[in-house]
Amino acid sequence: MYSIIVRTQLKPGNRERFLAAMLENAQASVREESGCLVFDVIEDRETPDCFHLYEVYRDEQALAAHKETPHYQASRQIVTPLIESQSVTRADVLGLNPER
């Protein structure tokens, strides 16, 4: 399995617009994409306007397919202007909670 962990620092005052678009994208990803196993949206408690996305895919091809979906593309149009900075960690998943 393949994972990306995306750290997103928003421009101040954009929390609600970001969450509206990103939560919809996350739900659609898990619901509609067989290759998307996990898509968690996490809000940092210590850094205002900072979010982490934890996404797990069957493989890198499933992530590539995710980026072609209408829900991903729609969310990017909304969230891209809201972002101050973003970084991505790419990782292999060695264990996943089977009760998820």
N, C-alpha and C positions, 0 to 999 in steps of 0.2 A: 504494500500500500504506500501511497505517496501523500505527503502533507505539505501545505503551506500555512505559515503563520504570518499574517499581515498586520503590521503595526501602523495605525493611521492616526495622525495628529490633525485634527480639524482646525480650520480658521475659527476663531471664537464666534459663538452665537449660532452655530449650525447643527447642534446636536439633534434636534427634533427632525429636521429635514433629512439628515444622514440616516437616522434610525428608521424612519418611515421607508426609505428606499432599500436600505440594507437588510432589514428584517424580512421584507417581502422577497428579496432576492435569495436570502438564505433558506426560507421556507420552500420556495419554488424549486431551488436546487436539489434539496433532499427529496422533495415530493416527486419531481418530474425527471430527475436524472438518475438512472440506475448506477452510474459510476461515481456519484457523489454520496459518500457514506455519512459524513458529518459536516455540518456547517454551523459553527457556534459564533455568535456575536457577543463580545465581552467588553464591558466598559471598565476602564482603569479607575480604581478608587482614589488613587493618589495624584493622577495627572488629569486636570480638567480637559475635556474635549479630546481625550485619547481613547481609542478603541483598538481591540485586537480581534482578528478573525482567525478562527481555527478551523481549517478545512481539510478533510480527509477524502481522498479519491482512490479508486481501485488502482490507478496507475497514472502516469503523466499524460497519456492520451485522453483520459477522462477529464482531466483538468483542461486540456486544450479544447475538448468538446464543450465543456462548461462555458468557456469564453465566447462560444458561437451562439449561445442560446439567447432568445429574445429577452428573458428576464435579466440576464447578466448585462446585456448591452443597454437596456433601459435604465438599469441602476447606475451604470457607469456615467451615463449622460447627466444624471442628477448629482451624483456624489463627487465627480472629478473636480468641479469648480469649488467645492467645499473643503477640499483637502489642502492643508499647509505642507505636510510631508508624509511620506509613506515608505516603509521598508518591508521586504519580504524575506522570510527564512524558509528555505526549502529543506525537507527532511523525509527520511524513510520512516514509516510507522512500524515499530517492532512488536507492538501489542496494542490491542484495542479492546475496551471493555465490551464483552459479549452481551451484556444486559442492556446496552444502550438502546 
